[in-house]
Amino acid sequence: MTSRRWFLAGCVTLLAAPRGAEAQEAGKPSRVVRVAFTRGTGEYLFDAFREELRRLGYTEGRNLIIESRWAEGQADRLVKIVAEIVQSRPDVIVVASPQAVLATKQATATIPIVFTAIINPVGAGFVASLARPGGNVTGISWDATPELAGKQVELLRELAPRASRVAVLWNPDTAGSAAFVQYTSGAAQALGLVLQSFEVRAPEEFRAAFGTMVKERVGGLIVLGSAFTYNHREQLARLAAQHRVPAIYGNRDSVVAGGLVSYGASLFDQWRRAAAYVDKILKGAKPADLPVEQPTTFELVINLKTAKALGLTIPPSLLLRADQVIE
C-alpha cells in the first residue's frame, strides 16, 4: 500500500472510532464525579446513568472513571467534599440536589456541572435562563406547571371522591415550590375543593402536620415533589398510612417506599438524559451552550397494598392508566 493509501486508511479509522473513546485514545480516561447530599437514595437511577454512558461508547476503567461522593446529609461536609473534588479537577461534576448544585457552583466557575431533577433552576439562580444557561451549569430540571398540579389534584379526587378538603405538604425553602402550591390551589378550587397548606422545613415537623390534618378532617394529601420530600419519603409514607390519609407524591420511589400513588416526571428518564449532557461535554460542548431540558416522560404509579391498608378501592379506569402497579 502506498504512503497516501496508508494515510487515508488511518483517517477513516479515526473518523469511525467512537467519540466517547477519545480520552482513552489520548491515554487519559475522562473523569466524572457524582456528588450526593445523602447516601443510598436512588442508586438505581445512577445505575441508569452509567448504563446510558456505556451505550454511548464509554467503558469504565478504560476511557471513563466514575466516582461518587456523599455528604451524609451534612451541609458542612458537602462544602468540604466539593472543595476536594474541585481541587482534583474532574472533567464533569454531576449533582441531583439543590444543596449540591449550590455548593459546586460556588466552588468552581470553570468545571462543567450537570444537574438532574432540579426544581426551578432559574429562580434558584443556578442558570441565567433555560434556553441560555450561561456559566458552567446545565442539565435537566422540572418546573411547576398548572397542568402537572391540575393532574395531581384530579387524581387525588379520583382516589378520594368524597373528600371536600385536601392538603398540600411542602418546603417553602425549595425554589419553585410556592408557584406549585399556587397552581395546586387553583386546581383544587376549580374542582370545588378546599386546599390547606402545610409548610415543613424539617422532618421533625411532619408528625404535627399530620396530626393537624386529621383534626381538620383532610380527605387527601399532595406531597410536593422535591429533594427534601424525596429524602424523607419513607417517613412520609409511614405517617400517611398511620393517619389513614390518602396521599399522592411526585415520584415513583415514594410509592415503592409505601406511598399510595405518584404522578410526576420520570426520574429514571431524567438520569438517562443527564448522561447525554455528560457525553456532549466530554466531546467539547460548553454547558453555557446546552439548554436546560424539561421532563418529557411522566408516570403514574399505584401501590395496591397501601390502598388495601387504607381501605380504598382504586377505580379500574385508574389502574388501566397506570404505568406501574405495585402489588
C-alpha positions as CSV (number, residue, x, y, z in Angstrom):
1,M,0.0,0.0,0.0
2,T,1.3,3.5,-0.9
3,S,2.0,6.1,1.7
4,R,-1.0,8.0,0.5
5,R,-3.3,5.0,0.9
6,W,-1.9,4.3,4.4
7,F,-2.7,7.9,5.3
8,L,-6.3,7.8,4.0
9,A,-6.9,4.5,5.8
10,G,-5.7,6.0,9.0
11,C,-8.1,9.0,8.6
12,V,-11.0,6.6,8.0
13,T,-10.2,4.7,11.2
14,L,-10.1,7.8,13.3
15,L,-13.3,9.1,11.9
16,A,-15.1,5.8,12.6
17,A,-13.8,5.5,16.1
18,P,-16.5,6.2,18.8
19,R,-16.2,9.8,20.0
20,G,-16.6,8.6,23.6
21,A,-13.2,6.8,23.3
22,E,-11.3,10.0,22.5
23,A,-10.0,10.4,26.1
24,Q,-8.8,6.8,26.1
25,E,-7.0,7.2,22.8
26,A,-5.2,10.2,24.2
27,G,-4.1,7.9,27.1
28,K,-6.2,9.6,29.8
29,P,-9.7,8.5,30.8
30,S,-12.3,11.1,31.3
31,R,-13.3,11.5,35.0
32,V,-16.9,12.2,36.2
33,V,-17.7,12.7,39.9
34,R,-21.3,12.4,41.3
35,V,-22.0,14.5,44.4
36,A,-24.9,13.4,46.5
37,F,-26.3,15.1,49.6
38,T,-27.4,11.8,51.2
39,R,-26.1,8.2,50.7
40,G,-28.2,5.4,49.4
41,T,-31.0,7.4,47.8
42,G,-31.9,6.4,44.2
43,E,-28.9,4.3,43.4
44,Y,-30.8,2.5,40.6
45,L,-31.1,5.9,39.0
46,F,-27.4,6.4,39.0
47,D,-27.1,2.9,37.5
48,A,-29.3,4.1,34.6
49,F,-27.0,7.0,34.2
50,R,-24.0,4.7,34.0
51,E,-25.8,2.3,31.6
52,E,-26.6,5.1,29.2
53,L,-22.9,6.2,29.2
54,R,-22.0,2.6,28.3
55,R,-24.5,2.8,25.5
56,L,-22.8,6.0,24.3
57,G,-19.5,4.2,24.0
58,Y,-17.8,4.6,27.4
59,T,-16.2,1.8,29.3
60,E,-15.4,2.4,33.0
61,G,-11.7,1.8,33.7
62,R,-10.8,2.2,30.0
63,N,-11.9,5.6,28.8
64,L,-14.0,6.7,31.7
65,I,-13.7,6.9,35.5
66,I,-16.9,7.5,37.6
67,E,-16.7,8.4,41.3
68,S,-19.3,9.1,43.9
69,R,-19.0,11.3,47.0
70,W,-21.7,11.7,49.7
71,A,-22.2,14.4,52.2
72,E,-24.2,12.2,54.6
73,G,-26.9,14.9,54.8
74,Q,-24.4,17.4,56.4
75,A,-24.0,20.8,54.8
76,D,-20.5,21.4,56.3
77,R,-19.4,18.0,54.9
78,L,-20.9,18.9,51.5
79,V,-18.8,22.1,51.3
80,K,-15.7,20.1,52.3
81,I,-16.0,17.3,49.8
82,V,-16.9,19.7,47.0
83,A,-13.7,21.7,47.7
84,E,-11.7,18.4,47.5
85,I,-13.4,17.4,44.2
86,V,-12.8,20.8,42.6
87,Q,-9.1,20.7,43.6
88,S,-8.8,17.3,41.9
89,R,-10.1,18.8,38.6
90,P,-12.6,16.2,37.2
91,D,-14.0,16.7,33.7
92,V,-17.6,16.9,34.8
93,I,-19.4,17.1,38.2
94,V,-22.9,15.5,38.3
95,V,-25.4,16.6,41.0
96,A,-29.1,15.9,41.8
97,S,-30.0,18.2,44.8
98,P,-30.2,22.0,45.2
99,Q,-27.7,21.9,48.0
100,A,-25.2,20.1,45.8
101,V,-25.8,22.5,42.8
102,L,-25.3,25.5,45.1
103,A,-22.1,24.1,46.7
104,T,-20.5,23.1,43.4
105,K,-21.5,26.3,41.6
106,Q,-19.9,28.4,44.4
107,A,-16.8,26.3,44.4
108,T,-16.0,26.5,40.7
109,A,-16.8,28.6,37.7
110,T,-14.9,26.5,35.2
111,I,-15.5,22.8,35.8
112,P,-18.8,21.7,34.0
113,I,-21.7,20.9,36.3
114,V,-24.6,18.8,35.1
115,F,-27.7,18.6,37.3
116,T,-30.8,16.5,37.1
117,A,-34.3,16.7,38.7
118,I,-33.8,20.2,40.0
119,I,-36.9,22.4,40.5
120,N,-36.8,25.9,39.0
121,P,-33.0,26.3,38.4
122,V,-33.6,29.8,37.1
123,G,-35.4,31.0,40.2
124,A,-32.8,29.4,42.3
125,G,-30.0,31.3,40.5
126,F,-28.3,28.2,39.1
127,V,-28.7,29.2,35.5
128,A,-29.5,32.5,33.7
129,S,-32.3,31.0,31.6
130,L,-33.4,27.6,30.4
131,A,-32.5,28.4,26.8
132,R,-29.2,30.0,27.6
133,P,-27.8,28.7,30.9
134,G,-24.6,30.7,30.8
135,G,-21.7,29.8,33.0
136,N,-20.7,26.2,33.7
137,V,-24.0,24.7,34.8
138,T,-26.8,23.0,32.9
139,G,-28.9,19.9,33.0
140,I,-32.4,18.5,33.4
141,S,-35.0,20.4,35.5
142,W,-38.7,20.3,36.2
143,D,-40.7,23.4,36.9
144,A,-44.1,23.9,38.5
145,T,-46.9,24.0,35.8
146,P,-50.6,24.3,36.1
147,E,-51.0,21.1,34.1
148,L,-49.0,19.0,36.5
149,A,-50.6,20.5,39.5
150,G,-54.1,20.0,38.0
151,K,-53.4,16.4,37.1
152,Q,-52.3,15.6,40.7
153,V,-55.5,17.2,42.1
154,E,-57.6,15.3,39.6
155,L,-56.0,12.0,40.6
156,L,-56.5,12.8,44.3
157,R,-60.2,13.5,43.6
158,E,-60.5,10.1,41.9
159,L,-58.8,8.4,44.9
160,A,-61.0,10.2,47.5
161,P,-64.2,11.3,45.7
162,R,-65.9,12.1,49.0
163,A,-63.2,14.5,50.2
164,S,-64.1,18.2,50.4
165,R,-60.9,19.3,52.0
166,V,-57.4,18.4,50.8
167,A,-53.9,19.4,51.8
168,V,-50.5,20.1,50.3
169,L,-47.3,19.5,52.3
170,W,-44.3,21.4,51.0
171,N,-41.0,23.0,52.0
172,P,-41.1,26.8,51.3
173,D,-37.3,26.9,51.2
174,T,-37.3,24.9,47.9
175,A,-37.2,27.3,45.0
176,G,-40.3,27.0,42.8
177,S,-42.4,25.3,45.4
178,A,-44.6,28.4,46.1
179,A,-45.6,28.6,42.4
180,F,-46.6,24.9,42.5
181,V,-48.7,25.5,45.6
182,Q,-50.4,28.4,43.9
183,Y,-51.2,26.2,40.8
184,T,-52.5,23.4,43.1
185,S,-54.7,25.9,44.9
186,G,-56.3,27.0,41.6
187,A,-56.8,23.4,40.5
188,A,-58.4,22.5,43.8
189,Q,-60.7,25.5,43.7
190,A,-61.8,24.6,40.2
191,L,-63.0,21.2,41.5
192,G,-64.8,22.7,44.5
193,L,-62.1,21.6,47.0
194,V,-60.7,23.5,49.9
195,L,-56.9,23.3,50.0
196,Q,-55.0,23.6,53.2
197,S,-51.3,24.4,53.1
198,F,-48.7,22.7,55.5
199,E,-45.3,24.2,55.4
200,V,-42.5,22.0,56.7
201,R,-38.8,22.7,56.8
202,A,-37.6,19.7,58.9
203,P,-38.7,16.1,59.3
204,E,-39.4,16.8,63.0
205,E,-42.4,18.8,61.8
206,F,-44.1,16.0,59.9
207,R,-45.9,14.4,62.8
208,A,-47.5,17.6,63.9
209,A,-48.6,18.4,60.4
210,F,-50.3,15.0,60.0
211,G,-51.9,15.4,63.4
212,T,-53.5,18.7,62.3
213,M,-54.7,17.1,59.0
214,V,-56.6,14.6,61.0
215,K,-58.2,17.2,63.2
216,E,-59.1,19.3,60.2
217,R,-60.7,16.2,58.5
218,V,-58.4,16.5,55.5
219,G,-59.5,13.8,53.0
220,G,-56.4,13.7,50.8
221,L,-52.9,15.0,50.6
222,I,-50.5,16.1,47.9
223,V,-46.8,15.8,48.9
224,L,-45.0,18.3,46.8
225,G,-42.0,16.7,45.0
226,S,-38.6,18.0,46.0
227,A,-35.2,16.7,47.2
228,F,-36.4,17.3,50.7
229,T,-39.6,15.2,50.5
230,Y,-37.7,12.6,48.4
231,N,-35.1,12.1,51.1
232,H,-37.8,11.6,53.7
233,R,-40.2,9.6,51.5
234,E,-40.3,6.5,53.8
235,Q,-41.2,8.6,56.8
236,L,-43.9,10.5,54.9
237,A,-45.4,7.3,53.6
238,R,-45.4,5.7,57.0
239,L,-47.1,8.7,58.6
240,A,-49.8,8.9,55.8
241,A,-50.6,5.2,56.5
242,Q,-50.7,5.7,60.2
243,H,-53.1,8.6,60.0
244,R,-55.0,7.0,57.1
245,V,-54.6,9.9,54.8
246,P,-54.7,9.1,51.0
247,A,-51.6,10.8,49.5
248,I,-50.2,11.4,46.1
249,Y,-46.5,12.0,45.6
250,G,-44.3,13.5,42.8
251,N,-42.2,10.4,42.1
252,R,-42.3,6.7,41.8
253,D,-39.8,6.0,44.6
254,S,-42.2,7.4,47.2
255,V,-44.7,4.7,46.2
256,V,-42.1,2.0,46.3
257,A,-41.4,3.2,49.8
258,G,-45.1,2.6,50.8
259,G,-46.9,5.6,49.4
260,L,-50.3,5.3,47.8
261,V,-49.9,6.9,44.3
262,S,-47.4,9.1,42.5
263,Y,-47.7,11.2,39.4
264,G,-44.7,13.2,38.1
265,A,-41.7,13.3,35.9
266,S,-39.7,10.0,35.5
267,L,-36.5,10.3,37.5
268,F,-35.2,7.3,35.6
269,D,-35.6,9.1,32.3
270,Q,-34.0,12.3,33.7
271,W,-30.9,10.5,34.8
272,R,-30.5,8.8,31.4
273,R,-30.8,12.2,29.7
274,A,-28.2,13.6,32.1
275,A,-25.7,11.1,30.7
276,A,-26.3,12.6,27.2
277,Y,-25.2,16.0,28.7
278,V,-22.0,14.5,30.1
279,D,-21.3,12.9,26.7
280,K,-21.7,16.2,24.9
281,I,-19.4,18.0,27.3
282,L,-16.7,15.3,27.1
283,K,-16.8,15.8,23.4
284,G,-16.2,19.5,23.7
285,A,-19.6,21.2,24.2
286,K,-19.8,24.0,26.8
287,P,-22.5,23.9,29.5
288,A,-23.4,27.5,28.6
289,D,-24.4,26.4,25.1
290,L,-26.5,23.4,26.2
291,P,-30.1,24.5,27.0
292,V,-31.7,23.1,30.2
293,E,-34.2,20.5,29.3
294,Q,-37.7,19.9,30.8
295,P,-39.2,16.5,31.5
296,T,-40.8,14.7,28.6
297,T,-41.8,11.4,30.3
298,F,-44.3,11.3,33.1
299,E,-45.5,8.2,35.0
300,L,-48.4,7.2,37.2
301,V,-47.6,4.5,39.8
302,I,-50.1,2.9,42.2
303,N,-49.4,0.8,45.3
304,L,-52.4,-1.6,45.8
305,K,-51.0,-2.9,49.1
306,T,-51.2,0.6,50.5
307,A,-54.6,1.1,49.1
308,K,-55.9,-2.0,50.7
309,A,-54.4,-1.0,54.1
310,L,-56.2,2.4,53.8
311,G,-59.5,0.6,52.8
312,L,-59.5,2.3,49.4
313,T,-60.8,0.7,46.2
314,I,-58.8,2.0,43.2
315,P,-61.1,2.7,40.2
316,P,-60.4,0.2,37.4
317,S,-60.1,3.1,35.0
318,L,-57.2,4.5,37.1
319,L,-55.5,1.1,37.2
320,L,-55.6,0.9,33.4
321,R,-53.9,4.2,33.1
322,A,-51.1,3.4,35.5
323,D,-47.6,2.9,34.2
324,Q,-46.8,0.6,37.1
325,V,-49.0,-1.2,39.7
326,I,-47.2,-2.4,42.9
327,E,-49.0,-5.4,44.4
